[in-house]
Amino acid sequence: MEFLVLTKVGGILGPFATVLGIIMDWLFKLTSTFGIQNIGLCIILFTLVTKLLMFPLTLKQQKSSKLMSVMQPEISAIQAKYKGKTDQESMRRQNVEVQAVYEKYGTSMTGGCVQLVIQMPILFALYQVIYHIPAYVQSVKMVFENVVTAVNSLGVDHVGMLTQFATDNKINVSRIGSLTTSNGMVDFLYQLNPSQWNSLQELFPTIKDTIAANAAQISHMNSFLGINLSSTPSSILFPPGGGFHFSLAILIPILAGLSQWFSTKLMTVNQPQNGNDEGNAMAQSMKSMNTVMPLMSVFFCFTFASGIGIYWIASSVFQIIQQVAVNRHLNSIDMDDMIKRNVEKANKKRAKKGLPPQHVSQNATANLKNLQAANEKVEAETNAKAEKTREQVKASNDYYKSGASNSGSIASKARMVEKYNEKHNK
């Protein structure tokens, strides 16, 4: 059995996608024991399970956002204090003061990013599994392999015939494996809609019954509320023959956009609010993104396979339910207790390293005081030099004025300059 080179993702996402594929295969087998073999239902259950598995990371990230909303006024005040100061000394002072705020609340500048970094490969792997279900869900792939085996047994140029079939039916074969491999053929067959399966029976009449039997099972598995999950809503609503065909598929992009908009709205409740100009610009940018992203969801779910749209909607709906619960939990949290626990946790980590509690915080305070003292010294020296320069300029002006009244010749003025220099060089 060949390794799925093109259908399965490699690199860092590979192991995540493989594990998620095993979970989805298990869910498909579980629903099959109840007589339900439906990929749409499997996608919804799969989305629920992955949301539950990632809930601890999500909750931790939301807590970091809530804490940032408390810290933000202090950070904004520091940023406002150093606004417009781009010299190295001011930048160092600002970084030290900001770091001191983070240490005060028992967190770090990267605290809220770690959870997102961990979740990213999982989320990308999720899309790979949904996009290539037969590659990861063995129970589904077996049904397609029945057709592949029958086609390979014909002894004809099935590769050339399928290539021409794809061209005639405007099927994109650029993203699948070679049709000379069984895995490539499975990828190809997964893209077919019911009418194309009927055309495939006519292409290979000697195995028509085998294709028809498996096509019926595939159509049953791949149909959700009358929507073929391998077809895009655009191709369902606007079939190749022309015109408009009404289908519930029109709800997929609409519900995807609405659900993501509401989900994003709930998530921004715990986001930090900035008070300075830079913060306001960032807030406006985030607000624009919160509007643009749902609109992009509508476009993507209109052009992607319907299975992706079902996952998108299910993910947003579960996110809404989860976010409501998270917001209620965060609103009931005593922030002082949360900060206290954060500091205690940070001190435990320091104790394991053999460092005293809050040592870094004390160093930060000491560094800040040293920088303040150094800066005050520099300012005092600068002011002293400026004052001395002003006194010299004043003395020079007075001296020239007193001499110029006696004689206006160039020679006399030159002599005055010489005397003035002799006086101040002594």
C-alpha positions in Angstrom: 0.0 0.0 0.0 1.5 3.3 -1.1 2.2 6.1 1.3 -0.1 9.1 0.7 2.5 11.6 -0.5 0.2 14.3 -1.9 -3.0 13.7 0.0 -1.4 13.7 3.4 0.4 16.7 4.7 4.0 16.4 5.8 6.4 18.3 8.0 5.3 19.5 11.4 1.6 19.2 10.6 1.9 15.5 9.6 1.8 14.0 13.1 -1.1 16.3 14.2 -3.1 15.5 11.1 -2.5 11.7 11.5 -3.7 11.8 15.1 -6.8 13.9 14.2 -7.5 11.4 11.3 -7.5 8.5 13.8 -10.0 10.4 16.0 -12.3 11.1 13.0 -12.0 7.5 11.9 -13.0 6.4 15.3 -16.0 8.7 15.3 -17.1 7.3 11.9 -16.9 3.8 13.2 -18.8 4.8 16.3 -21.7 6.4 14.3 -21.7 3.3 12.0 -22.5 1.1 14.9 -25.8 3.0 15.2 -26.4 2.5 11.5 -25.4 6.1 10.6 -22.6 6.5 8.0 -22.5 10.2 7.3 -19.4 12.3 6.8 -21.3 15.6 7.7 -22.3 14.3 11.1 -18.8 12.9 11.6 -17.3 16.4 10.8 -19.6 18.0 13.4 -18.7 15.5 16.1 -15.1 15.8 15.1 -15.3 19.5 15.5 -16.8 19.1 19.0 -14.2 16.7 20.1 -11.3 18.9 18.9 -12.8 21.9 20.6 -13.0 20.0 23.9 -9.4 18.8 23.5 -8.2 22.4 22.9 -10.4 24.0 25.6 -7.7 24.1 28.3 -5.4 26.1 25.9 -8.3 28.3 24.9 -9.2 29.1 28.5 -5.6 29.9 29.3 -5.3 32.2 26.3 -8.6 33.9 27.3 -7.3 34.4 30.8 -4.2 36.1 29.4 -6.4 38.4 27.4 -8.4 39.3 30.5 -5.3 40.0 32.4 -4.0 42.2 29.6 -7.2 44.3 29.8 -6.3 45.0 33.4 -2.6 45.7 32.6 -3.3 47.8 29.5 -3.9 51.2 31.3 -0.5 51.0 33.0 1.2 50.0 29.8 -0.6 52.7 27.8 0.5 55.3 30.4 4.2 54.2 29.9 3.9 54.3 26.2 2.4 57.8 26.4 5.2 58.9 28.7 7.8 58.0 26.1 5.8 58.9 23.0 8.0 60.5 20.4 11.2 59.5 22.2 13.2 57.3 19.9 16.7 57.5 21.4 18.2 54.4 22.7 18.2 55.4 26.4 14.4 56.2 26.3 13.7 52.9 24.6 15.6 51.0 27.2 13.8 52.9 30.0 10.4 52.1 28.4 11.2 48.4 28.0 12.3 48.2 31.7 9.1 49.9 32.9 6.9 47.7 30.7 8.7 44.6 31.9 8.2 45.7 35.5 4.4 45.9 34.9 4.4 42.3 33.5 6.4 41.0 36.4 4.0 42.9 38.8 1.1 40.8 37.4 3.1 37.6 37.3 3.1 37.1 33.6 5.3 37.7 30.6 5.2 39.5 27.3 4.8 36.2 25.5 2.4 34.7 27.9 -0.7 35.1 25.7 1.1 34.0 22.5 2.3 30.6 23.7 -1.2 29.1 23.6 -1.8 30.5 20.1 1.4 29.1 18.8 0.5 25.6 20.2 -3.0 25.8 18.6 -1.9 26.9 15.2 -0.5 23.6 13.9 -3.5 21.8 15.3 -5.9 24.1 13.4 -4.0 23.8 10.2 -3.9 20.0 10.6 -7.7 20.1 11.1 -8.2 21.7 7.7 -6.0 19.1 6.1 -8.1 16.2 7.6 -11.4 17.8 6.5 -10.1 18.6 3.0 -8.7 15.1 2.4 -11.0 12.9 4.4 -10.3 9.6 2.5 -6.6 10.1 3.1 -7.0 10.1 6.9 -10.3 8.2 7.5 -9.6 4.6 6.6 -13.2 3.6 6.9 -14.2 6.0 4.2 -11.2 5.3 2.0 -12.1 1.5 1.9 -15.3 2.3 -0.1 -13.4 4.3 -2.7 -10.8 1.6 -3.0 -13.5 -0.9 -4.1 -13.9 1.3 -7.2 -10.2 1.7 -7.6 -9.6 -2.0 -7.5 -12.3 -2.6 -10.1 -10.9 0.0 -12.5 -7.4 -1.3 -12.2 -8.5 -4.8 -13.1 -9.9 -3.7 -16.5 -6.5 -3.8 -18.2 -7.2 -0.7 -20.2 -5.6 2.7 -20.3 -7.7 3.9 -17.4 -5.2 6.8 -16.6 -5.7 8.3 -20.1 -9.5 7.7 -19.9 -9.8 9.3 -16.4 -7.6 12.3 -17.5 -9.9 12.9 -20.5 -12.9 12.4 -18.2 -11.6 15.1 -15.8 -11.0 17.5 -18.7 -14.6 16.9 -20.1 -16.1 17.4 -16.6 -13.9 20.3 -15.6 -12.5 18.5 -12.6 -9.3 20.0 -11.1 -6.6 17.3 -11.0 -3.7 19.6 -10.2 -3.9 19.1 -6.4 -4.2 15.3 -6.4 -1.7 12.5 -6.7 -0.9 10.7 -9.9 -3.7 8.6 -11.3 -1.3 5.8 -11.7 -1.5 5.2 -7.9 -4.5 4.0 -6.0 -4.1 7.0 -3.6 -4.2 9.4 -6.5 -7.3 7.7 -7.8 -9.0 7.9 -4.4 -8.3 11.7 -4.4 -9.8 11.9 -7.9 -12.9 10.0 -7.0 -13.5 12.0 -3.9 -14.1 15.1 -6.0 -16.9 13.6 -8.0 -20.5 14.7 -7.6 -23.5 12.3 -8.1 -24.0 13.2 -11.8 -20.3 12.6 -12.4 -20.5 9.2 -10.8 -23.3 8.4 -13.3 -21.0 9.5 -16.1 -18.2 7.3 -14.7 -20.5 4.3 -15.0 -20.9 5.0 -18.7 -17.1 5.4 -19.1 -16.5 1.9 -17.7 -19.7 -0.1 -18.6 -18.2 -3.5 -17.7 -17.9 -2.6 -14.0 -21.0 -0.4 -14.0 -22.7 -2.4 -11.2 -19.6 -2.1 -8.9 -19.4 1.6 -9.5 -23.1 2.1 -9.0 -23.2 0.2 -5.7 -20.2 2.0 -4.2 -21.3 5.3 -5.6 -24.7 4.9 -3.8 -22.8 4.3 -0.6 -20.5 7.2 -1.2 -23.4 9.5 -2.0 -25.2 8.5 1.2 -22.0 9.1 3.3 -21.2 12.4 1.5 -24.7 13.9 1.7 -25.7 16.2 4.5 -29.2 17.7 4.5 -29.3 17.0 0.7 -25.9 18.8 0.2 -23.0 16.9 -1.5 -20.1 17.7 0.8 -17.5 17.3 -1.9 -19.1 19.9 -4.1 -18.8 23.6 -3.6 -21.9 25.7 -2.9 -21.1 27.8 -6.0 -21.2 24.7 -8.3 -24.4 23.5 -6.6 -26.2 26.8 -6.9 -24.8 27.5 -10.4 -24.5 24.2 -12.1 -22.3 23.9 -15.3 -25.3 23.7 -17.5 -26.2 27.3 -16.6 -28.9 29.0 -14.6 -29.6 29.0 -10.9 -30.5 25.9 -8.8 -31.8 26.6 -5.4 -30.3 24.5 -2.6 -29.8 24.6 1.1 -26.1 24.9 0.2 -26.8 28.7 0.0 -27.0 28.7 3.8 -23.4 27.4 4.2 -21.6 30.7 3.4 -24.3 32.8 5.0 -24.2 30.9 8.3 -20.4 30.7 8.2 -20.2 34.5 8.0 -22.8 35.2 10.7 -21.5 32.6 13.1 -17.9 33.8 12.8 -19.0 37.5 13.3 -20.9 36.7 16.5 -18.1 34.4 17.7 -15.5 37.2 17.1 -17.8 39.7 18.9 -17.9 37.6 22.0 -14.2 37.0 22.0 -13.3 40.7 21.9 -15.1 41.3 25.2 -12.0 40.3 27.1 -9.5 41.9 24.7 -7.5 44.8 26.1 -8.8 48.3 25.4 -6.1 50.9 24.6 -6.4 54.5 25.5 -3.6 56.1 23.6 -3.5 57.1 19.9 -1.5 54.1 18.9 -3.9 51.9 20.8 -6.9 53.5 19.2 -5.4 52.9 15.8 -4.8 49.2 16.7 -8.4 49.0 18.0 -9.7 50.4 14.7 -7.6 47.9 12.8 -8.9 45.0 14.9 -12.5 46.3 14.4 -11.9 46.3 10.6 -10.5 42.8 10.7 -13.5 41.6 12.7 -15.7 42.9 9.9 -13.5 41.7 7.0 -12.9 38.1 8.3 -16.6 37.1 8.4 -17.0 38.5 4.8 -13.9 36.4 3.8 -15.6 33.4 5.4 -18.6 33.9 3.2 -16.4 34.0 0.1 -14.3 31.0 1.1 -17.2 28.8 2.1 -18.9 29.7 -1.2 -15.9 28.5 -3.2 -14.6 25.6 -1.0 -16.0 22.1 -0.7 -19.2 22.1 1.3 -17.6 19.9 3.9 -15.2 22.7 4.8 -18.2 25.0 5.2 -19.9 22.6 7.5 -16.8 22.4 9.6 -16.5 26.2 9.6 -20.1 26.7 10.8 -19.8 23.9 13.4 -16.5 25.4 14.7 -18.0 28.9 15.1 -21.2 27.6 16.8 -19.2 25.6 19.3 -16.9 28.5 19.8 -19.9 30.7 20.6 -21.2 28.3 23.2 -17.7 27.9 24.6 -17.1 31.6 24.6 -20.3 32.4 26.5 -19.3 29.9 29.2 -15.7 31.3 29.3 -16.9 34.9 29.6 -19.2 34.0 32.5 -16.3 32.2 34.2 -13.9 35.1 33.6 -16.4 37.6 34.9 -16.6 35.6 38.2 -12.9 35.5 38.7 -11.3 37.8 41.3 -8.5 39.4 39.4 -6.5 40.0 42.6 -6.5 36.2 43.4 -5.6 35.4 39.8 -2.6 37.8 39.9 -1.6 36.4 43.3 -1.6 32.8 41.8 0.4 34.0 38.8 3.0 35.5 41.0 3.2 32.4 43.2 3.5 30.2 40.1 6.3 32.4 38.8 8.1 32.2 42.1 7.8 28.4 42.1 9.5 28.4 38.7 12.2 30.6 40.1 12.7 28.4 43.1 13.3 25.4 40.9 16.1 27.4 39.3 17.5 28.3 42.7 16.6 31.9 42.4 14.9 34.0 45.2 11.3 35.1 44.7 10.8 38.3 42.7 14.5 38.6 42.0 13.9 39.6 38.5 11.3 42.1 39.6 13.8 43.6 42.1 16.5 43.8 39.4 14.1 45.5 37.0 13.3 48.1 39.7 17.0 48.6 40.4 17.7 48.9 36.7 15.0 51.4 36.3 16.4 53.5 39.2 19.9 53.3 37.8 18.6 54.4 34.4 16.7 57.2 36.0 19.7 58.4 38.0 22.0 58.2 34.9 19.4 60.1 32.9 19.1 62.8 35.5 22.9 63.1 35.6 23.0 63.5 31.8 20.2 66.1 31.9 22.0 68.0 34.7 25.3 68.1 32.7 23.4 69.1 29.5 21.7 71.9 31.4 25.0 73.1 32.9 26.7 73.2 29.5 23.7 75.1 28.1 23.8 77.6 30.9 27.6 78.2 30.5 27.1 78.7 26.8 24.4 81.3 27.4 26.7 83.1 29.9 29.6 83.2 27.4 27.3 84.5 24.6 26.0 87.2 26.9 29.5 88.2 28.0 30.7 88.3 24.4 27.8 90.5 23.3 28.3 92.9 26.2 32.0 93.2 25.5 31.6 93.8 21.8 28.9 96.5 22.5 31.1 98.4 24.9 34.1 98.4 22.5 32.1 99.2 19.4 30.9 102.4 20.9 34.5 103.8 20.9 35.4 102.9 17.4 33.6 101.4 14.5 36.7 100.4 12.5 37.4 96.8 11.5 40.8 96.9 13.2 39.3 97.9 16.5 36.7 95.1 16.4 39.4 92.6 15.5 41.4 93.8 18.5 38.4 93.4 20.8 38.0 89.8 19.6 41.6 89.2 20.3 41.4 90.7 23.8 38.2 88.7 24.6 39.9 85.4 23.5 42.9 86.2 25.6 40.7 86.9 28.6 38.8 83.7 28.4 41.8 81.5 27.6 43.6 82.4 30.8 
